[in-house]
């Protein structure tokens, strides 16, 4: 076979006499030695357990493995006292000061099980991966590397696996499609849990891919051994271990299909011995062609007729939309315009209709506006689309209600609904439009909506004047954002007082909003912004709004923004306190306890990571600071010192 020569050292003087080092020739690890004036190239793996000989040392004329002390001659690779023992030695030559190692030409890559499954995943549209490469997922990682080099996949290396699953959850919420999170066995896999539960309860599709220790040592107490199939049973709707004899493309197809159709988490775990196993001769990547039915399911005629009757008779109907309606707003708004109905959203659905629209009433509930609550209380019919009736939203059960949802279990989940309609929302709205155009007797509520907005703006102006001298008020922060934030940004919001104030005071245009809804997990905003960037790229701005408690959860991911030059803009409200918890302690008549925080200077921290940053400490500087923030091209953070009592 042809010998290929690889330069492994530019200057041989880097390796002194009596020392060893690890170098790489092609894909081959080499232990380079310098002993008795001679340079030699040995295989880097000790035959005992694969210990890296290049990290060992020469003692008493022998090369000692750093793991268990096995000895070899530094030049011949022979093991003293063992006639047949030793490690392979490779050709070496010196040219000037450079050292070259000669190896047989590498054989072409043989398609592996991992290759087949990665290509299948890509064919199904999973092309964004967030994860951490480690010792128990290297084979699958290498398959993804090959696809990334071909331009078929984008991989983002994160600093904590929880950030990977949150990023995937945000991606799924925004697009309705799954991204993948990727980890090693044991602690890497278990770190995914919180973000996966966020996706599960908010009905976002996610594909979780975990490495696993060799199957033969599962159950023996092996290093980083966790039974991941059992561990993921509660969070993953589809959950399987990949085996050598699995139907590999079919298994990946089913995993992605379950994630998409059930809007849930799918999990596959890959034992070490499977990842680099050659694929069966006839194995081919699969695709979704012919595997996905059309989802525009029309509701039963009986429930449609009942709903139409209520809508025809209503004088003051209102429309409430939740996050589940996010892909159907064109039809919903057209219907609302045809019957003059105010449209309000849940907090998770914030921005689904612009606050600038003449029918838009903002958010309903604890994070909402008095506009939305007023119209709900004055209505004579609620049309609820893709909403879950959470306590946070507070949709009344004292008004006649029509509820439309794709999930029959979501209908009448918490109380009796007058007309529960099971069907895809767009298909249902088309039927309503066809049957009700010119048939409704609703009054035009637009003038009342405009009047209620005027009243609310006057109230906000009064609150804007409040200043206790202890930092900037939340309304001052969001008043500046209303003016200066990009009108089409994806807004990623954390948990806490910052989120409540954001829901109440920030006025929407063409924004999308992402938050940890039912799970309500602190720390969501920053990793979610990475998922949002993966979805929209440079086509739209991405903004993360967080409190100091939330940002600290995944603070190191600022380095991820910098590494991949994600131009995320972080607006940080820093009050040195878990302010929402302090408020709840007071409301429950408890003493305020253990909610104060010892924070770094976040601006200096972000700067040390390579991002632009600035700290603002007074109300007068917020506007200019915000303007600077949104003028930056790359990742940037604006730290605003806020008053915990002015939310």
C-alpha positions in Angstrom: 0.0 0.0 0.0 1.0 3.6 -0.6 2.8 5.3 2.2 1.6 8.8 3.1 4.0 11.2 5.0 2.6 13.5 7.6 4.5 16.4 9.2 3.9 16.0 12.9 6.5 18.5 14.3 7.8 21.7 12.7 10.7 21.9 15.0 12.2 18.8 16.5 13.8 20.8 19.3 10.3 21.1 20.8 10.9 17.5 22.0 13.9 17.4 24.3 16.1 14.3 24.8 14.4 11.7 27.1 10.9 13.1 26.6 7.8 11.9 24.8 4.7 13.7 23.3 1.5 13.0 21.5 1.1 14.1 17.9 -1.4 13.3 15.1 -0.6 11.9 11.7 -3.8 12.0 9.6 -6.3 10.5 12.0 -3.7 8.4 13.8 -2.5 9.2 17.3 1.3 8.9 17.5 3.6 8.7 20.6 6.7 10.6 19.5 9.8 9.8 21.5 13.3 11.2 21.7 15.7 8.7 23.3 19.5 8.3 23.1 19.6 10.8 20.3 16.9 9.1 18.2 13.4 10.2 17.3 10.8 7.3 17.0 7.1 7.0 16.3 5.1 4.5 18.3 1.4 3.8 18.3 -0.1 6.0 21.0 -2.4 3.4 22.5 -1.2 1.1 25.3 -2.6 -2.4 24.5 -3.7 -2.8 28.1 -6.6 -0.3 28.2 -5.6 2.2 25.4 -3.7 4.5 27.7 -2.1 7.5 25.9 1.6 6.7 25.8 2.4 10.2 24.6 1.4 11.4 28.0 3.7 9.0 29.7 7.4 9.4 30.6 10.8 7.7 30.0 12.0 6.2 33.3 15.2 4.1 33.5 15.4 3.6 29.8 11.7 2.5 29.3 8.6 4.3 28.2 6.0 4.0 31.0 2.2 4.2 30.3 0.7 7.0 32.5 -2.4 4.9 33.3 -1.1 1.6 34.7 2.7 1.7 34.4 3.2 -0.8 31.6 6.7 -0.4 30.1 7.9 -0.3 26.5 11.2 0.5 24.8 11.1 4.1 23.6 12.5 3.2 20.1 11.4 -0.4 19.4 8.1 -0.4 21.2 8.9 -3.8 22.7 7.8 -4.7 26.2 10.7 -5.9 28.3 10.3 -9.5 29.4 7.6 -10.2 26.9 8.7 -11.9 23.6 5.6 -10.9 21.7 4.5 -7.9 23.7 4.8 -4.3 22.5 3.2 -1.5 20.4 3.6 -0.9 16.7 6.4 1.4 15.5 5.9 3.6 12.3 8.3 5.0 9.8 9.9 8.4 10.7 12.1 10.8 8.8 13.7 14.2 9.5 13.8 17.0 6.9 15.6 20.0 8.3 14.2 20.5 11.7 10.8 19.0 10.8 9.7 15.5 11.6 7.5 13.4 9.4 5.7 10.1 10.1 4.9 7.7 7.3 1.6 5.6 7.5 -0.2 3.4 5.0 -2.8 5.4 3.0 -6.0 5.6 4.9 -8.8 3.4 3.5 -12.0 5.2 2.4 -14.5 5.7 5.2 -17.0 2.8 5.6 -20.6 3.9 6.2 -21.5 3.3 9.8 -24.8 2.9 11.7 -24.3 6.5 12.9 -23.9 7.7 9.3 -27.2 6.1 8.3 -29.1 7.6 11.3 -27.6 11.1 10.9 -28.5 11.2 7.2 -32.0 10.0 8.1 -32.3 12.7 10.7 -31.3 15.4 8.2 -33.7 14.1 5.6 -36.5 14.6 8.1 -35.5 18.2 8.6 -33.4 18.0 11.8 -30.4 20.1 10.7 -29.6 22.1 13.9 -27.8 20.3 16.8 -26.9 21.8 20.2 -24.6 19.6 22.3 -21.3 18.6 23.8 -18.9 16.1 22.3 -17.5 13.6 24.8 -15.9 10.2 25.2 -19.2 8.2 25.0 -20.6 9.8 21.8 -17.5 10.2 19.6 -18.7 7.9 16.8 -22.0 9.6 16.4 -20.3 13.0 16.6 -17.9 12.0 13.8 -20.9 11.1 11.6 -22.4 14.6 12.3 -19.0 16.2 11.5 -19.0 14.6 8.0 -22.5 16.0 7.4 -21.6 19.5 8.6 -18.6 19.5 6.3 -21.0 18.8 3.4 -23.2 21.8 4.5 -26.1 19.6 5.6 -26.0 20.2 9.3 -25.1 23.0 11.8 -23.7 22.1 15.1 -23.4 24.4 18.1 -21.2 23.4 21.0 -22.6 24.6 24.3 -21.2 24.9 27.8 -23.9 23.1 29.7 -26.2 20.4 28.4 -29.2 22.1 30.0 -28.6 25.0 27.7 -28.8 22.6 24.7 -32.2 21.3 25.6 -33.6 24.8 26.3 -32.2 25.9 23.0 -34.0 23.0 21.3 -37.2 23.7 23.2 -37.1 27.3 22.0 -36.4 26.3 18.4 -39.4 23.9 18.5 -41.7 26.5 20.0 -40.7 29.0 17.3 -40.7 26.8 14.2 -42.9 23.8 15.1 -40.0 21.6 14.0 -37.4 19.7 16.1 -33.8 20.5 16.7 -31.5 18.0 18.4 -29.6 18.1 21.7 -26.6 15.8 21.9 -24.7 14.6 25.0 -22.6 11.9 26.5 -23.9 9.2 28.8 -24.5 9.7 32.5 -24.3 13.3 33.7 -24.4 14.8 30.2 -27.7 13.1 29.5 -29.3 13.8 32.9 -28.4 17.5 32.5 -30.9 17.6 29.6 -33.9 17.0 31.9 -35.1 20.5 32.7 -35.0 21.8 29.1 -36.7 18.6 27.9 -39.5 19.0 30.4 -39.9 22.6 29.3 -40.4 21.3 25.8 -42.8 18.5 26.8 -45.2 20.6 28.9 -45.2 23.4 26.3 -45.7 21.0 23.4 -42.5 21.7 21.5 -40.9 18.9 19.4 -37.3 18.0 20.4 -35.0 15.2 19.5 -32.6 14.1 22.3 -29.5 12.1 21.3 -27.3 10.6 24.0 -24.2 8.5 24.0 -24.1 5.4 26.3 -21.5 3.2 27.8 -21.0 -0.2 26.2 -24.1 -2.4 26.6 -22.1 -5.2 28.2 -21.3 -3.0 31.3 -24.8 -1.5 31.8 -25.9 -2.6 35.2 -22.4 -3.2 36.6 -21.8 0.1 38.2 -19.5 1.2 35.3 -18.2 4.8 35.1 -20.9 7.2 34.0 -23.4 4.3 33.6 -27.0 5.3 33.9 -29.9 3.3 32.4 -30.9 6.1 30.1 -34.0 4.3 28.6 -35.4 3.9 32.1 -34.2 7.4 33.1 -36.0 9.1 30.1 -39.2 7.2 30.4 -41.1 10.0 32.1 -40.0 12.8 29.8 -39.7 11.2 26.4 -42.8 10.1 24.4 -40.6 8.0 22.1 -37.6 6.4 23.9 -35.3 3.7 22.6 -31.8 2.2 22.8 -30.2 1.8 19.4 -28.8 -1.8 18.9 -26.6 -3.3 16.2 -29.6 -5.2 14.8 -32.1 -2.3 15.0 -33.8 -1.1 11.8 -31.7 2.1 12.0 -33.2 4.4 9.5 -36.7 3.4 10.6 -35.9 4.0 14.2 -34.6 7.5 13.5 -37.7 8.2 11.3 -40.0 7.1 14.1 -38.2 9.3 16.6 -38.5 12.4 14.5 -42.1 11.6 13.4 -43.2 11.2 17.0 -41.6 14.5 18.0 -43.3 16.4 15.2 -46.8 14.8 15.3 -47.1 14.6 19.1 -45.2 17.9 19.7 -43.2 16.1 22.3 -39.7 14.7 23.2 -38.1 11.8 21.4 -35.0 10.2 22.8 -32.5 7.8 21.3 -29.4 6.5 23.1 -26.4 5.1 21.3 -24.2 2.5 23.1 -20.4 2.8 22.4 -20.2 -0.4 20.5 -23.0 0.6 18.1 -21.8 4.0 17.0 -18.9 3.0 14.8 -20.3 -0.4 13.7 -20.4 -0.6 9.9 -23.9 -0.3 8.6 -25.6 -3.4 7.1 -24.9 -3.7 3.3 -28.3 -2.7 2.2 -28.9 0.0 4.8 -30.1 3.3 3.3 -31.1 6.6 5.0 -34.9 7.1 5.1 -36.9 10.3 4.3 -40.4 11.6 5.3 -41.7 11.0 1.7 -45.0 9.2 2.1 -44.6 9.0 5.9 -46.5 12.1 7.0 -50.3 12.6 6.5 -51.8 16.1 6.0 -52.7 17.6 9.3 -55.5 20.0 8.3 -58.3 18.0 10.0 -61.7 19.5 10.0 -63.9 19.3 13.1 -67.1 17.2 13.4 -70.1 18.9 11.8 -72.1 18.8 15.0 -69.7 20.8 17.0 -69.2 23.3 14.1 -73.0 23.9 13.9 -73.2 24.5 17.7 -70.3 27.0 17.5 -71.8 28.8 14.5 -75.1 29.2 16.3 -73.3 30.9 19.3 -71.2 33.1 17.1 -74.3 34.3 15.0 -76.1 35.3 18.2 -73.1 37.0 19.9 -73.1 40.8 20.2 -69.7 41.2 21.9 -67.6 38.2 21.1 -63.9 38.2 21.9 -61.1 36.0 20.6 -58.4 34.6 23.0 -55.4 33.0 21.3 -52.7 30.9 23.0 -49.3 29.7 21.8 -51.1 26.7 20.1 -52.6 29.2 17.6 -49.2 30.6 16.5 -49.2 29.1 13.0 -52.8 30.1 12.3 -52.9 33.8 13.0 -53.6 34.9 9.4 -56.9 33.1 9.4 -57.7 34.1 13.0 -57.2 37.8 12.4 -59.1 37.7 9.2 -62.1 36.2 11.1 -61.8 38.6 13.9 -61.8 41.5 11.4 -65.0 40.1 9.8 -66.9 40.2 13.1 -65.2 43.2 14.8 -64.0 41.0 17.7 -61.2 42.1 20.1 -58.3 39.7 20.1 -56.2 39.1 23.2 -53.5 36.6 23.9 -52.2 34.4 26.7 -48.7 35.4 28.0 -47.2 32.5 25.9 -49.1 33.9 22.9 -47.9 37.5 23.4 -47.4 39.2 20.0 -49.5 36.8 18.0 -51.5 39.9 17.1 -49.7 43.2 17.1 -50.6 45.7 19.8 -50.7 48.2 16.9 -53.6 46.3 15.3 -57.0 48.0 15.8 -58.4 44.8 17.4 -55.3 43.9 19.5 -55.8 44.0 23.3 -52.5 42.7 24.6 -52.0 39.9 27.1 -54.7 38.6 29.4 -53.9 37.6 33.0 -51.3 38.2 35.6 -48.7 39.5 33.1 -51.3 41.3 31.1 -53.0 44.6 30.5 -56.3 46.1 31.9 -57.4 46.3 28.3 -57.6 42.6 27.8 -59.3 41.9 31.2 -61.9 44.7 30.5 -63.0 43.2 27.2 -63.2 39.6 28.6 -65.4 40.9 31.4 -67.7 42.8 29.0 -68.1 40.1 26.4 -71.0 37.8 25.8 -68.9 35.0 24.1 -65.4 33.7 24.3 -63.7 32.0 21.2 -60.6 30.4 22.7 -58.0 29.1 20.1 -55.0 27.0 21.1 -54.9 28.1 24.7 -54.7 25.9 27.8 -56.8 27.8 30.4 -53.9 28.1 32.9 -54.4 29.9 36.2 -51.9 32.5 35.0 -54.1 33.6 32.1 -57.4 33.4 34.2 -59.9 32.8 31.3 -63.2 33.1 33.0 -65.6 30.1 33.2 -68.6 32.3 33.6 -69.0 33.3 29.9 -70.3 31.1 27.1 -67.2 29.6 25.5 -66.1 27.9 22.3 -62.8 26.2 22.5 -60.9 25.0 19.4 -57.8 22.7 19.7 -56.0 20.0 17.8 -55.7 17.9 21.0 -58.9 16.5 22.2 -57.5 16.1 25.8 -56.9 19.8 25.9 -60.6 20.5 25.3 -62.6 21.1 28.6 -59.5 20.1 30.5 -60.2 22.1 33.6 -64.0 22.9 33.4 -67.0 22.3 31.2 -66.9 24.2 27.9 -70.1 25.1 26.1 -68.8 24.0 22.7 -65.5 22.1 22.5 -64.3 21.9 18.9 -61.7 19.2 18.0 -59.9 20.2 14.9 -57.0 22.0 13.3 -57.4 25.7 13.9 -56.8 26.9 10.3 -59.3 24.4 8.9 -61.9 25.4 11.6 -61.4 29.2 10.9 -62.0 28.6 7.2 -65.3 27.0 7.9 -66.3 29.8 10.3 -65.4 32.4 7.7 -67.4 30.6 5.0 -70.5 30.1 7.1 -70.5 33.3 9.1 -69.5 36.0 6.6 -72.3 38.6 6.7 -74.3 36.4 9.1 -73.1 37.8 12.5 -74.7 40.6 14.5 -71.7 41.7 16.5 -71.2 45.3 17.3 -68.0 47.1 16.2 -65.8 47.2 19.3 -62.9 49.0 17.6 -63.7 52.5 19.1 -63.8 51.0 22.6 -60.5 49.2 22.1 -58.9 52.5 21.0 -60.3 54.3 24.1 -59.1 51.6 26.4 -55.6 51.9 25.0 -55.6 55.6 25.6 -56.6 55.0 29.3 -53.8 52.4 29.7 -51.2 54.7 28.1 -52.1 57.5 30.5 -51.7 55.1 33.4 -48.3 53.9 32.1 -47.1 57.5 31.8 -47.9 58.1 35.5 -46.0 54.9 36.5 -43.1 56.1 34.3 -42.6 59.1 36.6 -42.1 56.9 39.7 -38.5 57.0 41.0 -37.5 55.9 44.5 -33.8 56.6 43.9 -32.9 52.9 44.2 -32.4 52.1 40.5 -34.3 52.2 37.2 -38.0 51.1 37.2 -39.0 48.2 35.0 -41.5 50.4 33.0 -38.6 52.8 32.2 -36.7 49.8 30.7 -39.6 48.6 28.6 -40.6 52.1 27.6 -37.1 52.5 26.0 -37.4 49.0 24.4 -40.8 50.0 22.9 -39.0 52.8 21.1 -35.7 51.2 20.2 -36.0 47.4 20.0 -36.2 46.0 16.5 -39.9 45.7 15.5 -39.5 42.2 14.1 -37.3 40.7 16.7 -37.7 37.3 18.3 -38.0 38.1 22.1 -36.8 35.4 24.5 -38.1 36.1 28.1 -36.9 34.7 31.4 -38.9 34.0 34.6 -39.5 36.5 37.4 -40.5 40.1 37.8 -38.7 41.0 34.6 -41.1 38.7 32.7 -44.3 40.1 34.4 -43.2 43.6 33.6 -42.3 42.6 30.0 -45.7 41.1 29.4 -47.4 44.2 30.8 -45.4 47.0 29.4 -43.7 45.9 26.2 -45.9 46.7 23.1 -45.6 44.4 20.2 -45.3 44.9 16.4 -44.1 42.0 14.3 -42.4 40.2 17.2 -42.3 36.5 18.2 -42.0 35.6 21.9 -40.5 32.6 23.5 -40.8 31.7 27.2 -40.8 28.8 29.6 -44.6 28.6 30.0 -46.0 25.7 32.0 -42.6 24.7 33.5 -41.8 28.3 34.3 -38.0 27.5 34.5 -35.6 30.3 35.5 -32.6 30.6 33.1 -34.6 30.1 29.9 -33.9 33.4 28.1 -30.2 33.1 27.2 -30.2 29.5 25.8 -33.6 30.1 24.2 -32.0 33.0 22.3 -29.4 30.5 20.8 -32.3 28.3 19.7 -34.0 31.3 18.1 -30.9 32.3 16.3 -30.5 28.8 14.9 -34.1 29.1 13.6 -33.9 32.6 12.0 -30.2 33.2 11.5 -29.3 36.8 10.5 -32.7 37.3 8.9 -34.3 38.6 12.1 -32.9 40.1 15.3 -32.9 38.1 18.5 -33.3 39.7 22.0 -33.0 38.0 25.4 -34.7 39.7 28.4 -33.5 38.3 31.7 -33.2 39.1 35.4 -29.9 38.6 37.3 -31.2 35.4 38.9 -32.1 33.9 35.5 -29.0 35.0 33.6 -26.7 33.4 36.1 -28.2 29.9 35.5 -26.4 29.7 32.1 -24.1 32.7 32.2 -21.2 30.8 30.5 -23.3 30.5 27.3 -22.3 34.1 26.5 -19.1 32.5 25.3 -21.2 30.4 23.0 -22.8 33.5 21.5 -19.3 34.9 20.9 -17.9 31.6 19.5 -20.6 31.4 16.9 -21.1 35.1 16.5 -24.7 35.0 17.3 -25.8 38.6 17.3 -28.1 38.2 20.3 -28.9 41.3 22.3 -29.3 40.7 26.1 -31.3 43.2 28.2 -30.4 42.4 31.8 -32.5 43.8 34.7 -30.2 43.5 37.7 -31.7 44.2 41.1 -29.4 41.9 43.1 -32.4 39.9 44.3 -34.8 37.2 43.4 -37.4 39.9 43.5 -40.4 37.7 42.5 -39.7 35.4 45.4 -39.3 38.2 47.8 -42.7 39.5 46.6 -44.3 36.1 47.1 -42.9 35.7 50.6 -44.4 39.1 51.6 -47.7 38.2 50.0 -47.8 34.9 52.0 -46.9 36.8 55.1 -43.5 35.2 55.4 -40.3 36.9 56.3 -38.2 37.7 53.2 -35.3 35.2 53.4 -32.5 34.0 51.2 -33.5 36.0 48.1 -30.6 38.5 48.1 -27.9 37.8 45.5 -24.2 38.4 45.3 -23.7 39.3 41.7 -20.7 39.9 39.5 -20.4 42.9 37.3 -22.3 41.3 34.4 -21.1 44.0 32.0 -17.4 43.3 32.8 -18.1 39.5 32.6 -19.7 39.8 29.1 -16.8 41.9 28.0 -14.3 39.3 29.2 -16.2 36.7 27.1 -15.7 38.9 24.0 -19.1 40.5 23.8 -20.0 44.2 23.8 -21.4 45.3 27.1 -22.4 48.4 29.1 -23.8 49.0 32.5 -26.5 51.6 33.1 -27.3 52.9 36.6 -29.7 55.8 36.1 -33.0 56.3 34.3 -31.5 59.1 32.3 -29.0 56.8 30.7 -31.4 54.0 29.7 -32.4 55.4 26.4 -28.8 56.0 25.1 -27.6 52.6 26.5 -30.5 50.8 24.7 -29.7 52.7 21.5 -26.1 51.6 21.7 -27.1 48.0 22.4 -29.2 47.7 19.4 -26.6 49.3 17.2 -24.1 46.6 17.8 -23.4 44.0 15.1 -22.4 41.1 17.3 -23.5 39.6 20.7 -24.1 42.4 23.2 -25.3 42.9 26.8 -26.9 45.9 28.4 -26.9 45.6 32.2 -29.5 47.9 33.8 -29.5 48.4 37.6 -33.2 48.3 38.5 -35.4 48.9 41.5 -36.8 45.7 42.9 -39.9 47.5 44.1 -40.8 49.3 40.8 -42.0 46.4 38.6 
